[in-house]
Amino acid sequence: MNDREIYETLGAMAQDLMDLSETAESLIGETALRTAAATLAGTAKAIHDHVLSGSEH
């Protein structure tokens, strides 16, 4: 799996979790799903910013 595929997969997973959060039966479940979605989205953004944009560190 290359970096672009990882970025796209993490983004899709984040969206799926956010969608699931809308169906959660409790505030705790909703918060857990939204937190997980935000974590994956942040990881995808980091991959995009540092790898796919051509930045070198």
C-alpha positions as CSV (number, residue, x, y, z in Angstrom):
1,M,0.0,0.0,0.0
2,N,1.5,3.3,-1.0
3,D,1.3,6.6,0.8
4,R,-1.6,7.9,-1.3
5,E,-3.6,4.8,-0.7
6,I,-3.0,5.1,3.0
7,Y,-4.1,8.7,2.9
8,E,-7.3,7.9,1.0
9,T,-8.1,4.9,3.2
10,L,-7.7,6.9,6.4
11,G,-9.8,9.7,5.0
12,A,-12.6,7.2,4.1
13,M,-12.4,5.5,7.5
14,A,-12.7,8.9,9.2
15,Q,-15.8,9.8,7.2
16,D,-17.3,6.4,8.0
17,L,-16.7,6.9,11.7
18,M,-18.2,10.4,11.5
19,D,-21.3,9.0,9.7
20,L,-21.6,6.3,12.4
21,S,-21.4,8.9,15.2
22,E,-24.7,10.3,13.9
23,T,-26.4,7.0,14.7
24,A,-24.9,6.5,18.2
25,E,-27.4,5.8,20.9
26,S,-25.5,7.7,23.6
27,L,-23.4,10.8,23.9
28,I,-20.5,8.7,25.0
29,G,-20.7,6.6,21.9
30,E,-21.1,9.6,19.7
31,T,-18.1,11.3,21.3
32,A,-15.9,8.2,21.0
33,L,-16.7,7.8,17.3
34,R,-16.1,11.5,16.6
35,T,-12.8,11.5,18.5
36,A,-11.7,8.4,16.5
37,A,-12.7,10.1,13.3
38,A,-10.8,13.3,14.1
39,T,-7.7,11.3,15.0
40,L,-7.8,9.4,11.7
41,A,-8.5,12.6,9.7
42,G,-5.6,14.3,11.5
43,T,-3.3,11.4,10.6
44,A,-4.4,11.5,7.0
45,K,-3.8,15.3,6.9
46,A,-0.3,14.7,8.3
47,I,0.4,12.2,5.5
48,H,-0.8,14.6,2.9
49,D,1.1,17.6,4.3
50,H,4.4,15.8,4.9
51,V,4.5,13.1,2.2
52,L,2.2,13.8,-0.6
53,S,2.8,17.5,-0.9
54,G,6.5,16.9,-1.5
55,S,7.8,18.3,1.7
56,E,11.0,16.9,3.0
57,H,12.0,16.9,6.7
